[in-house]
Amino acid sequence: MQYYTEKRPENARIENGKLIIEARKEDYQGKNYTSARLLTKGKVEWKHGRIEAYAKLPAGRGTWPAVWMLGSDISTVGWPRCGEIDIMEHVGFDEGVVHGTIHTEAYNHGKKTQKGKSVSVKKVASDFHLYAIEWTTDQIDFFVDDHKYYTVQKAVLGNEVAQWPFEQPFFLILNVAVGGNWGGQKGVDESIWPQRMEVDYVRVYQ
């Protein structure tokens, strides 16, 4: 339901050394909400490593923040063949449940075959937590606050590109969506806006 604005400080700015991505209830370009979606595409992309974000999430029904990655060949092969790694997703109607997921051509939510797991996180909207993956040639591990709660393995999923498209660079995306096919499943609370995701840092180790 949001319009992702560009270079608009109301939706994306640095405040006290932290990145703020703010979703606001306002009429803009034909939509009822604004927000921001920050991408490293074309700037910096990574193949393998530890990717982590220390963040505090928005709260309330209709919020849908995410820290995630897409394969750099998306513009030529499209989704889901490019691959997707969801380091952190959270929907406000189910507060405190954080999801880590991968999507590929063989395993994706369109087919209801995506591979993922959820974990309970206390004070997800009032405290900062560390959301991370460790990604190697053979597997991807998912962490919250250095607790590993899920692993996907190439040996289990398969070696074909349709099953394991993770042998190429991926770019990072940080965004806060409003509503949508998942975030809006229980509707949107119109009284909670603005809502923000605060990101203290993003770090990549290789």
N, CA and C of each residue as an Amber inpcrd file, in Angstrom:
protein
   618
   0.8150000  -1.2130000   0.0000000   0.0000000   0.0000000   0.0000000
   0.8490000   1.2640000   0.0000000   2.1630000   1.1020000   0.1560000
   3.0470000   2.2600000   0.2710000   3.6050000   2.6760000  -1.0870000
   3.9770000   3.9510000  -1.1820000   4.7710000   4.4400000  -2.3040000
   6.1790000   4.6340000  -1.7850000   7.1500000   3.9680000  -2.4140000
   8.5400000   4.1190000  -1.9950000   9.1190000   5.3890000  -2.6170000
   9.3760000   6.3780000  -1.7770000   9.8870000   7.6520000  -2.2630000
  11.3980000   7.5840000  -2.4400000  11.9400000   8.5950000  -3.1150000
  13.3680000   8.6340000  -3.3760000  13.9350000   9.9530000  -2.8790000
  15.0120000   9.8730000  -2.1130000  15.7020000  11.0700000  -1.6210000
  14.7380000  12.0140000  -0.8950000  13.8880000  11.4280000  -0.0490000
  12.9130000  12.2100000   0.7140000  13.1550000  11.9510000   2.1980000
  13.6720000  12.9430000   2.9280000  14.0900000  12.7000000   4.3140000
  12.9440000  12.3100000   5.2450000  11.7040000  12.6130000   4.8630000
  10.5790000  12.1650000   5.6970000  10.5360000  10.6480000   5.7840000
  11.0620000   9.9650000   4.7780000  10.9850000   8.5050000   4.7280000
  12.3180000   7.8070000   4.9620000  13.4420000   8.4600000   4.6800000
  14.7530000   7.8350000   4.9160000  15.7540000   8.9230000   5.2610000
  16.3930000   8.7710000   6.4110000  17.3310000   9.8000000   6.8730000
  18.2520000   9.2030000   7.9290000  19.3200000   9.9450000   8.2240000
  20.1940000   9.6040000   9.3400000  19.8200000  10.5030000  10.5150000
  19.6120000   9.8750000  11.6770000  19.2060000  10.6020000  12.8820000
  20.0280000  10.0490000  14.0530000  20.8320000  10.9160000  14.6840000
  21.6760000  10.4680000  15.7990000  22.5150000   9.2520000  15.4240000
  23.0520000   9.2620000  14.2060000  23.9270000   8.1890000  13.7610000
  23.2380000   6.9150000  13.3350000  21.8980000   6.9140000  13.3240000
  21.1500000   5.7270000  12.9260000  20.3530000   6.0100000  11.6540000
  20.2150000   4.9570000  10.8260000  19.3570000   5.0600000   9.6520000
  17.9050000   4.8860000  10.0840000  17.0710000   5.8260000   9.6940000
  15.6370000   5.7480000   9.9660000  14.9180000   5.5020000   8.6470000
  14.1540000   4.4220000   8.5760000  13.2400000   4.1960000   7.4510000
  11.8310000   4.3230000   8.0200000  11.1320000   5.3460000   7.5870000
   9.8560000   5.6930000   8.2250000   8.7000000   5.5810000   7.2420000
   7.6900000   4.8200000   7.6430000   6.4400000   4.7190000   6.8830000
   5.4410000   5.7070000   7.4720000   4.8140000   6.4780000   6.5740000
   3.9110000   7.5380000   7.0060000   2.5650000   7.4000000   6.3030000
   1.5030000   7.7830000   7.0260000   0.1680000   7.7960000   6.4130000
  -0.0340000   9.1620000   5.7670000   0.0300000   9.1920000   4.4590000
  -0.1510000  10.4410000   3.7140000  -0.4460000  10.1030000   2.2660000
  -1.2330000  10.9330000   1.6290000  -1.5370000  10.7250000   0.2150000
  -0.3500000  11.1850000  -0.6160000   0.1440000  10.2870000  -1.4700000
   1.3470000  10.5960000  -2.2480000   1.3530000   9.7290000  -3.4990000
   1.3890000  10.3620000  -4.6580000   1.4800000   9.6360000  -5.9400000
   0.4200000   8.5380000  -6.0620000  -0.7840000   8.8420000  -5.5930000
  -1.8820000   7.8960000  -5.7360000  -1.9640000   6.8170000  -4.6720000
  -1.0310000   6.8490000  -3.7120000  -1.0560000   5.8670000  -2.6130000
  -1.4010000   6.5930000  -1.3070000  -1.8040000   5.7920000  -0.3020000
  -2.1940000   6.3680000   0.9900000  -1.0800000   6.3610000   2.0220000
   0.0460000   5.7320000   1.6760000   1.1810000   5.6560000   2.5900000
   2.4720000   5.9020000   1.8100000   3.4720000   6.4260000   2.5090000
   4.8150000   6.5330000   1.9360000   5.7910000   5.7540000   2.8050000
   6.8840000   5.3290000   2.1830000   7.9550000   4.6710000   2.9240000
   9.1970000   4.7180000   2.0510000  10.2270000   3.9540000   2.4580000
  11.4650000   3.9160000   1.6760000  11.9780000   2.4950000   1.5820000
  12.7260000   2.2900000   0.5060000  13.3200000   0.9860000   0.1970000
  14.7280000   1.2830000  -0.2930000  15.7130000   0.8960000   0.5100000
  17.1090000   1.2050000   0.1950000  17.7980000  -0.0410000  -0.3500000
  18.4770000   0.1070000  -1.4790000  19.1210000  -1.0200000  -2.1500000
  20.5970000  -0.7220000  -2.3740000  21.4100000  -1.7770000  -2.3110000
  22.8260000  -1.6200000  -2.6790000  23.0700000  -2.0440000  -4.1280000
  22.0110000  -2.3590000  -4.8670000  22.1420000  -2.8230000  -6.2600000
  22.9430000  -1.8080000  -7.0830000  23.9390000  -2.3200000  -7.7930000
  24.7550000  -1.4500000  -8.6190000  25.7970000  -0.6560000  -7.8480000
  25.7660000  -0.7520000  -6.5160000  26.7430000  -0.0550000  -5.6730000
  27.7180000  -1.0540000  -5.0570000  27.1540000  -2.0120000  -4.3240000
  27.9950000  -3.0590000  -3.7380000  27.1550000  -4.3230000  -3.5990000
  27.7410000  -5.4590000  -3.9970000  27.0710000  -6.7500000  -3.9220000
  28.0790000  -7.7690000  -3.4000000  27.5920000  -8.8440000  -2.8100000
  28.4760000  -9.8080000  -2.1500000  28.1040000 -11.2250000  -2.5400000
  29.1340000 -12.0840000  -2.6060000  28.9140000 -13.5230000  -2.7320000
  29.5630000 -14.1830000  -1.5290000  28.7500000 -14.7780000  -0.6810000
  29.1710000 -15.4390000   0.5660000  29.5780000 -14.3800000   1.6130000
  29.6260000 -14.8280000   2.8590000  30.0130000 -13.9450000   3.9550000
  28.9890000 -13.9550000   5.0650000  29.2770000 -13.1310000   6.0570000
  28.3140000 -12.8870000   7.1380000  27.7380000 -11.4980000   6.9130000
  26.4170000 -11.4260000   6.8110000  25.7310000 -10.1520000   6.6060000
  24.8230000  -9.9460000   7.8070000  24.9730000  -8.7980000   8.4710000
  24.1920000  -8.5730000   9.6840000  23.6820000  -7.1350000   9.7450000
  22.5330000  -6.9860000  10.3960000  21.9330000  -5.6700000  10.6200000
  21.4540000  -5.6020000  12.0630000  21.8510000  -4.5320000  12.7430000
  21.4380000  -4.3090000  14.1340000  20.3020000  -3.2960000  14.0870000
  19.0780000  -3.7610000  14.3750000  17.9050000  -2.9390000  14.0700000
  16.8090000  -3.0700000  15.1290000  16.0030000  -2.0180000  15.1810000
  14.7930000  -1.9780000  16.0080000  13.6170000  -1.8230000  15.0510000
  12.5880000  -2.6430000  15.2200000  11.5360000  -2.7660000  14.2140000
  10.3070000  -1.9230000  14.5490000   9.5310000  -1.5710000  13.5350000
   8.2580000  -0.8940000  13.7800000   7.2540000  -1.8730000  14.3930000
   6.1960000  -1.3170000  14.9690000   5.1550000  -2.1370000  15.6000000
   3.8010000  -1.7790000  15.0000000   2.8710000  -2.7070000  15.1250000
   1.4940000  -2.4210000  14.7530000   1.0380000  -3.1470000  13.4980000
  -0.2560000  -3.3800000  13.4430000  -0.8780000  -4.1270000  12.3560000
  -0.7210000  -3.3800000  11.0360000  -0.1310000  -4.0570000  10.0680000
   0.0910000  -3.4400000   8.7600000   1.5420000  -3.1330000   8.4720000
   2.4040000  -3.1570000   9.5070000   3.8340000  -2.9310000   9.2650000
   4.4800000  -4.2300000   8.7740000   5.4540000  -4.0650000   7.8750000
   6.1370000  -5.2280000   7.2990000   7.5800000  -4.8380000   6.9520000
   8.4610000  -4.7620000   7.9740000   9.8600000  -4.4280000   7.7190000
  10.6390000  -5.6630000   7.2660000  11.7200000  -5.4190000   6.5210000
  12.5420000  -6.5340000   6.0640000  13.9760000  -6.0920000   5.8180000
  14.8840000  -7.0250000   6.0680000  16.2880000  -6.9290000   5.6570000
  16.5110000  -8.1540000   4.7910000  16.7860000  -7.9490000   3.5010000
  16.7920000  -9.0950000   2.6040000  17.7270000  -8.8610000   1.4310000
  17.8990000  -9.9130000   0.6130000  18.8530000  -9.8650000  -0.4990000
  18.2590000 -10.5200000  -1.7410000  18.6660000 -10.0080000  -2.9020000
  18.2720000 -10.5910000  -4.1860000  19.5070000 -10.8110000  -5.0460000
  19.4540000 -11.8390000  -5.8950000  20.5580000 -12.1310000  -6.8000000
  20.7490000 -11.0220000  -7.8180000  22.0020000 -10.7300000  -8.1260000
  22.2970000  -9.5930000  -8.9970000  21.8330000  -9.8160000 -10.4310000
  21.4820000 -11.0600000 -10.7980000  21.0110000 -11.2980000 -12.1670000
  19.4930000 -11.1670000 -12.2990000  18.8260000 -10.5470000 -11.3190000
  17.3640000 -10.4380000 -11.3600000  16.8780000  -9.7270000 -12.6180000
  17.6490000  -8.7340000 -13.0900000  17.1850000  -7.9710000 -14.2540000
  17.2080000  -8.8090000 -15.5320000  17.9680000  -9.8930000 -15.5600000
  18.0090000 -10.7440000 -16.7540000  17.1850000 -12.0180000 -16.5970000
  17.1890000 -12.6320000 -15.4200000  16.4630000 -13.9070000 -15.2610000
  15.1600000 -13.7590000 -14.4910000  14.9740000 -12.6230000 -13.8070000
  13.7360000 -12.4030000 -13.0560000  13.6980000 -13.1360000 -11.7320000
  12.6050000 -12.8870000 -10.9920000  12.3570000 -13.5570000  -9.7150000
  11.3950000 -14.7130000  -9.9870000  11.5820000 -15.8690000  -9.3870000
  12.4880000 -16.2090000  -8.2840000  13.7990000 -16.8710000  -8.7240000
  14.0420000 -16.9440000 -10.0530000  15.2490000 -17.6440000 -10.5070000
  16.5210000 -16.9860000  -9.9770000  16.4770000 -15.6770000  -9.7390000
  17.6480000 -14.9600000  -9.2280000  17.9980000 -15.3690000  -7.8030000
  17.0040000 -15.8540000  -7.0570000  17.2040000 -16.2020000  -5.6520000
  16.9090000 -15.0370000  -4.7270000  16.4390000 -15.3600000  -3.5390000
  16.1370000 -14.3530000  -2.5110000  16.5160000 -14.9250000  -1.1550000
  17.1750000 -14.0950000  -0.3450000  17.5200000 -14.4720000   1.0280000
  16.8880000 -13.4380000   1.9510000  15.9310000 -13.8600000   2.7630000
  15.2860000 -12.9600000   3.7230000  15.9770000 -13.1290000   5.0710000
  16.8480000 -12.1790000   5.3930000  17.6000000 -12.2300000   6.6450000
  16.6690000 -11.9890000   7.8220000  15.7260000 -11.0630000   7.6550000
  14.7430000 -10.7440000   8.6910000  13.4780000 -10.2390000   8.0250000
  12.3600000 -10.8570000   8.3450000  11.0520000 -10.3020000   8.0160000
  10.1880000 -10.3740000   9.2640000   9.3260000  -9.3700000   9.3990000
   8.4480000  -9.2930000  10.5760000   7.1440000  -8.6440000  10.1370000
   6.0250000  -9.2430000  10.5110000   4.7300000  -8.6250000  10.2120000
   4.0810000  -8.2080000  11.5280000   3.5610000  -6.9790000  11.5360000
   3.1050000  -6.3710000  12.7820000   1.9510000  -7.0750000  13.4570000
   1.1200000  -7.7990000  12.6770000  -0.0100000  -8.4980000  13.3200000
   0.4460000  -9.7130000  14.1120000   1.7100000 -10.0940000  13.9560000
   2.2620000 -11.2540000  14.6600000   3.5470000 -10.8150000  15.3620000
   3.4150000  -9.8280000  16.2350000   4.5920000  -9.1760000  16.8160000
   5.4530000 -10.1520000  17.6060000   6.7690000 -10.0330000  17.4050000
   7.7120000 -10.8580000  18.1370000   8.0950000 -12.1420000  17.4350000
   7.5610000 -12.3720000  16.2370000   7.9150000 -13.5610000  15.4600000
   8.7150000 -13.1010000  14.2390000   9.9850000 -13.4700000  14.2070000
  10.8890000 -13.0630000  13.1280000  11.1180000 -14.2540000  12.2010000
  11.1270000 -13.9760000  10.8950000  11.2230000 -15.0320000   9.8950000
  12.5250000 -14.9220000   9.1120000  13.1710000 -16.0750000   8.8650000
  14.3120000 -16.1810000   7.9640000  13.9590000 -17.1820000   6.8760000
  14.1210000 -16.7990000   5.6160000  13.5820000 -17.5930000   4.5130000
  14.4700000 -17.4720000   3.2750000  14.4630000 -18.5120000   2.4530000
  15.0420000 -18.3910000   1.1140000  13.9780000 -18.7480000   0.0740000
  14.1020000 -18.0960000  -1.0960000  13.2340000 -18.3920000  -2.2350000
  14.1230000 -18.6610000  -3.4450000  13.7610000 -19.6930000  -4.2090000
  14.4640000 -20.0280000  -5.4490000  13.4050000 -20.4010000  -6.4780000
  13.8380000 -20.7330000  -7.6860000  12.8700000 -21.1540000  -8.7000000
  12.1340000 -22.4170000  -8.2550000  12.8560000 -23.3170000  -7.5860000
  12.2410000 -24.5790000  -7.1460000  11.4670000 -24.4200000  -5.8370000
  11.9330000 -23.5080000  -4.9930000  11.3490000 -23.3520000  -3.6500000
  10.9830000 -21.8810000  -3.4440000   9.6910000 -21.5680000  -3.5320000
   9.2860000 -20.1680000  -3.3580000   7.8420000 -20.0760000  -2.8840000
   7.4790000 -18.8820000  -2.3850000   6.1480000 -18.7570000  -1.7670000
   5.0270000 -18.8360000  -2.8040000   5.3490000 -18.5640000  -4.0910000
   4.3350000 -18.7380000  -5.1290000   3.8740000 -20.1830000  -5.2400000
   4.8100000 -21.0910000  -5.0100000   4.5120000 -22.5330000  -5.0230000
   4.2440000 -23.0700000  -3.6190000   4.3720000 -22.1900000  -2.6180000
   4.2630000 -22.5830000  -1.2070000   5.3220000 -23.6340000  -0.8300000
   6.4850000 -23.5180000  -1.4560000   7.5720000 -24.4630000  -1.1830000
   8.8100000 -23.7500000  -0.6400000   8.6880000 -22.4780000  -0.2840000
   9.8480000 -21.7410000   0.2440000  10.4060000 -22.4500000   1.4730000
  11.6920000 -22.2280000   1.7280000  12.3430000 -22.8540000   2.8740000
  12.6330000 -21.7780000   3.9120000  12.0930000 -21.9500000   5.1090000
  12.3050000 -20.9380000   6.1320000  11.8750000 -21.4080000   7.4960000
  12.1280000 -20.5580000   8.4670000  11.7550000 -20.8530000   9.8490000
  11.5450000 -19.5320000  10.5710000  10.7610000 -19.5740000  11.6310000
  10.5400000 -18.3830000  12.4420000  11.0800000 -18.6050000  13.8480000
  11.3330000 -17.4930000  14.5280000  11.8690000 -17.5470000  15.8770000
  11.2280000 -16.4240000  16.6830000  10.9630000 -16.6810000  17.9550000
  10.3730000 -15.6440000  18.8170000  11.4640000 -14.7250000  19.3420000
  11.1990000 -13.4290000  19.2590000  12.1580000 -12.4170000  19.7140000
  11.4200000 -11.4490000  20.6290000  11.9050000 -11.3030000  21.8600000
  11.2520000 -10.4060000  22.8180000  11.6300000  -8.9560000  22.5360000
  10.6800000  -8.0530000  22.7650000  10.9060000  -6.6070000  22.6420000
  11.4610000  -6.2460000  21.2660000  10.8500000  -6.8310000  20.2460000
  11.3520000  -6.6520000  18.8880000  11.2200000  -5.1940000  18.4220000
  10.2430000  -4.4760000  18.9760000  10.0020000  -3.0990000  18.5460000
  10.5550000  -2.0550000  19.5160000  10.9920000  -2.4900000  20.6960000
  11.5170000  -1.5180000  21.6710000  13.0210000  -1.6330000  21.8640000
  13.6080000  -2.7790000  21.4740000  15.0490000  -2.9880000  21.6300000
  15.6850000  -3.2940000  20.2750000  16.9680000  -3.0370000  20.1870000
  17.7290000  -3.4270000  18.9980000  18.1060000  -4.9010000  19.1110000
  18.0420000  -5.5950000  17.9780000  18.4770000  -6.9820000  17.8990000
  19.3390000  -7.1500000  16.6620000  20.2020000  -8.1710000  16.7010000
  21.1330000  -8.4220000  15.6060000  20.5840000  -9.5500000  14.7260000
  20.2640000  -9.1930000  13.4910000  19.7330000 -10.1470000  12.5130000
  20.8370000 -10.4660000  11.5040000  21.1300000 -11.7490000  11.3020000
  22.3000000 -12.0860000  10.4940000  22.1200000 -13.3920000   9.7510000
  22.9120000 -13.5090000   8.6530000  23.1170000 -14.7960000   8.0010000
  24.6150000 -15.0360000   7.8860000  24.9930000 -16.3130000   7.8420000
  26.3380000 -16.7080000   7.4530000  26.1730000 -17.6380000   6.2520000
  26.7270000 -17.2030000   5.1330000  26.4470000 -17.8050000   3.8240000
  27.7450000 -18.3100000   3.2140000  27.7900000 -19.6070000   2.9640000
  28.9680000 -20.2370000   2.3670000  28.5520000 -20.9530000   1.0810000
  29.5020000 -21.6270000   0.4540000  29.2150000 -22.4040000  -0.7510000
  28.1770000 -23.4910000  -0.4780000  28.1690000 -24.0150000   0.7410000
  27.3620000 -25.2000000   1.0320000  26.0580000 -24.9260000   1.7700000
  25.9800000 -23.7780000   2.4880000  24.7840000 -23.5650000   3.3020000
  24.6270000 -22.0980000   3.6840000  23.4290000 -21.7980000   4.2010000
  23.1370000 -20.4680000   4.7520000  22.5450000 -20.6860000   6.1440000
  23.1870000 -20.0790000   7.1520000  22.7090000 -20.1360000   8.5330000
  22.0440000 -18.8100000   8.8810000  20.9640000 -18.8740000   9.6520000
  20.2040000 -17.6940000  10.0590000  20.3190000 -17.5060000  11.5720000
  20.5380000 -16.2580000  11.9840000  20.7670000 -15.9370000  13.3960000
  19.9190000 -14.7510000  13.8420000  19.5260000 -14.7690000  15.1130000
  19.0740000 -13.5650000  15.8170000  19.8820000 -13.4800000  17.1000000
  20.5350000 -12.3550000  17.3090000  21.3780000 -12.1510000  18.5010000
  22.3630000 -13.3070000  18.6870000  22.9610000 -13.7290000  17.5810000
  23.9640000 -14.8030000  17.5540000  23.4210000 -16.1740000  17.9570000
  22.0940000 -16.2960000  18.0320000  21.4600000 -17.6160000  18.2100000
  21.0810000 -18.1460000  16.8270000  21.6910000 -19.2610000  16.4290000
  21.3690000 -19.8540000  15.1240000  20.0690000 -20.6320000  15.2390000
  19.0790000 -20.2460000  14.4340000  17.7800000 -20.9060000  14.5360000
  17.3790000 -21.6560000  13.2650000  18.1800000 -21.5170000  12.1850000
  17.7930000 -22.2010000  10.9550000  18.9950000 -22.3390000  10.0330000
  19.0290000 -23.4270000   9.2730000  20.0680000 -23.6680000   8.2680000
  19.4250000 -24.2600000   7.0220000  19.8280000 -23.7480000   5.8530000
  19.4830000 -24.4140000   4.5910000  20.7800000 -24.8960000   3.9560000
  20.7300000 -26.0950000   3.3840000  21.9410000 -26.7150000   2.8420000
  21.7650000 -27.0790000   1.3790000  22.8050000 -26.7870000   0.6070000
  22.7930000 -27.1330000  -0.8160000  22.6110000 -28.6380000  -1.0150000
  23.2380000 -29.4210000  -0.1580000  23.1550000 -30.8780000  -0.2960000
  21.7160000 -31.3830000  -0.1680000  20.8930000 -30.6490000   0.5560000
  19.4900000 -31.0430000   0.7470000  18.6160000 -30.4820000  -0.3700000
  18.8340000 -29.2130000  -0.7290000  17.9810000 -28.5590000  -1.7180000
  18.3190000 -28.9570000  -3.1460000  19.5980000 -29.1950000  -3.4440000
  20.0220000 -29.5850000  -4.7850000  21.0140000 -28.5990000  -5.3730000
  21.7900000 -29.0690000  -6.3360000  22.8800000 -28.2880000  -6.9000000
  22.4880000 -27.4230000  -8.0860000  21.3100000 -27.6520000  -8.6780000
  20.9210000 -26.8970000  -9.8680000  20.6570000 -25.4340000  -9.5040000
  20.8290000 -24.5580000 -10.4920000  20.5890000 -23.1250000 -10.2560000
  19.1520000 -22.8760000  -9.7870000  18.2190000 -23.6550000 -10.2910000
  16.8190000 -23.5000000  -9.8710000  16.6260000 -23.8170000  -8.3920000
  17.5240000 -24.6360000  -7.8530000  17.4190000 -25.0310000  -6.4470000
  18.3530000 -24.2090000  -5.5600000  19.5160000 -23.8590000  -6.0780000
  20.5380000 -23.1730000  -5.2720000  21.1860000 -22.0720000  -6.1410000
  20.5530000 -20.9040000  -6.2340000  21.0770000 -19.8150000  -7.0620000
  22.0480000 -18.9170000  -6.2970000  22.6360000 -19.4510000  -5.2300000
  23.3990000 -18.6170000  -4.2880000  24.9000000 -18.6150000  -4.5610000
  25.2820000 -18.9670000  -5.7920000  26.6930000 -18.9040000  -6.1710000
  26.9360000 -17.7090000  -7.0920000  26.4040000 -16.5770000  -6.7070000
  26.5730000 -15.3230000  -7.4500000  26.4510000 -14.1860000  -6.4440000
  26.8580000 -12.9750000  -6.8100000  26.6900000 -11.8460000  -5.8930000
  25.2050000 -11.5200000  -5.6710000  24.9140000 -11.0800000  -4.4620000
  23.5780000 -10.6110000  -4.0860000  23.6860000  -9.1720000  -3.5890000
  22.6250000  -8.3980000  -3.7880000  22.5790000  -7.0490000  -3.2150000
  21.5930000  -7.0300000  -2.0490000  21.7770000  -6.0340000  -1.1900000
  21.0110000  -5.9270000   0.0550000  19.8740000  -4.9200000  -0.1000000
  18.7510000  -5.2000000   0.5620000  17.5940000  -4.3050000   0.5700000
  17.1370000  -4.1230000   2.0180000  16.8530000  -2.8830000   2.3920000
  16.2420000  -2.5540000   3.6780000  14.9590000  -1.7970000   3.3660000
  13.8350000  -2.2430000   3.8960000  12.5870000  -1.5300000   3.5990000
  11.5480000  -1.7430000   4.6910000  10.5620000  -0.8690000   4.6920000
   9.3690000  -1.0220000   5.5230000   8.1650000  -0.9230000   4.5930000
   7.4840000  -2.0390000   4.3950000   6.2640000  -2.0500000   3.5820000
   5.0580000  -1.8140000   4.4910000   3.9660000  -1.3900000   3.8660000
   2.6860000  -1.1900000   4.5640000   1.6580000  -2.0950000   3.8960000
   1.0220000  -2.9560000   4.6910000   0.0300000  -3.8650000   4.1270000
   0.6910000  -4.8910000   3.2380000   0.0390000  -5.2040000   2.1310000
   0.5900000  -6.2010000   1.2090000   0.0130000  -7.5820000   1.4640000
   0.4450000  -8.5460000   0.6220000  -0.1800000  -9.8750000   0.6760000
   0.1020000 -10.6080000   1.9770000   1.1540000 -10.2280000   2.6780000
   1.4420000 -10.8310000   3.9830000   1.2470000  -9.8000000   5.0920000
   1.9130000  -8.6710000   4.9760000   1.8200000  -7.6490000   6.0220000
   0.4060000  -7.1420000   6.2580000  -0.4400000  -7.2280000   5.2370000
  -1.8080000  -6.7220000   5.3540000  -2.8560000  -7.7850000   5.5510000
  -2.4320000  -8.9970000   5.8770000  -3.3950000 -10.1070000   6.0070000
  -4.4890000  -9.8450000   7.0370000  -4.1460000  -9.1070000   8.1020000
  -5.1430000  -8.8030000   9.1400000  -5.5630000  -7.3340000   9.0690000
  -5.3420000  -6.7150000   7.9030000  -5.6930000  -5.3090000   7.7480000
  -4.5710000  -4.4030000   8.2310000  -4.8450000  -3.1070000   8.1780000
  -3.8620000  -2.1040000   8.5780000  -4.4910000  -1.1840000   9.6200000
  -3.8300000  -1.0340000  10.7500000  -4.2840000  -0.1210000  11.8000000
  -3.9210000   1.2960000  11.3770000  -4.9070000   2.0980000  11.0770000
  -4.6580000   3.4390000  10.5490000  -4.2400000   4.4340000  11.6240000
  -4.2520000   4.0110000  12.8840000  -3.9890000   4.9530000  13.9830000
  -2.5390000   4.9450000  14.4520000  -1.6860000   4.0930000  13.8690000
  -0.3530000   3.8740000  14.4600000   0.7630000   4.6710000  13.7970000
   0.4660000   5.3710000  12.7130000   1.5190000   5.9760000  11.8960000
   1.9360000   7.3450000  12.4090000   3.1860000   7.7450000  12.1820000
   4.2480000   7.0390000  11.4580000   4.8850000   5.9200000  12.2830000
   5.4760000   4.9580000  11.5670000   6.2250000   3.8550000  12.1770000
   7.5860000   3.7770000  11.5060000   8.6040000   3.3840000  12.2770000
   9.9600000   3.4030000  11.7310000  10.7360000   2.1480000  12.0720000
  11.6410000   1.7990000  11.1660000  12.6850000   0.8380000  11.4700000
  13.9670000   1.6440000  11.6610000  14.6290000   1.4290000  12.8010000
  15.9040000   2.0950000  13.0660000  17.0230000   1.0850000  12.8770000
  18.0290000   1.4660000  12.1080000  19.1590000   0.5720000  11.8410000
  20.4280000   1.2450000  12.3710000  21.0070000   0.6310000  13.3930000
  22.2480000   1.1750000  13.9720000  23.4100000   0.9380000  13.0150000
  23.5020000  -0.2980000  12.4820000  24.5570000  -0.5760000  11.5030000
  24.1930000  -1.8000000  10.6760000  24.8190000  -1.8650000   9.5040000
  24.8510000  -3.0700000   8.6770000  26.3220000  -3.3940000   8.4730000
  26.6930000  -4.6500000   8.6650000  28.0860000  -5.0490000   8.4960000
  28.1560000  -6.3160000   7.6510000  29.1750000  -6.3720000   6.8110000
  29.4170000  -7.5500000   5.9910000  30.8430000  -8.0100000   6.2280000
  30.9860000  -9.2750000   6.5640000  32.3040000  -9.8770000   6.7690000
  32.5180000 -10.9360000   5.7110000  33.7070000 -10.9510000   5.1000000
  34.0050000 -11.9800000   4.1130000  35.3600000 -12.6080000   4.3900000
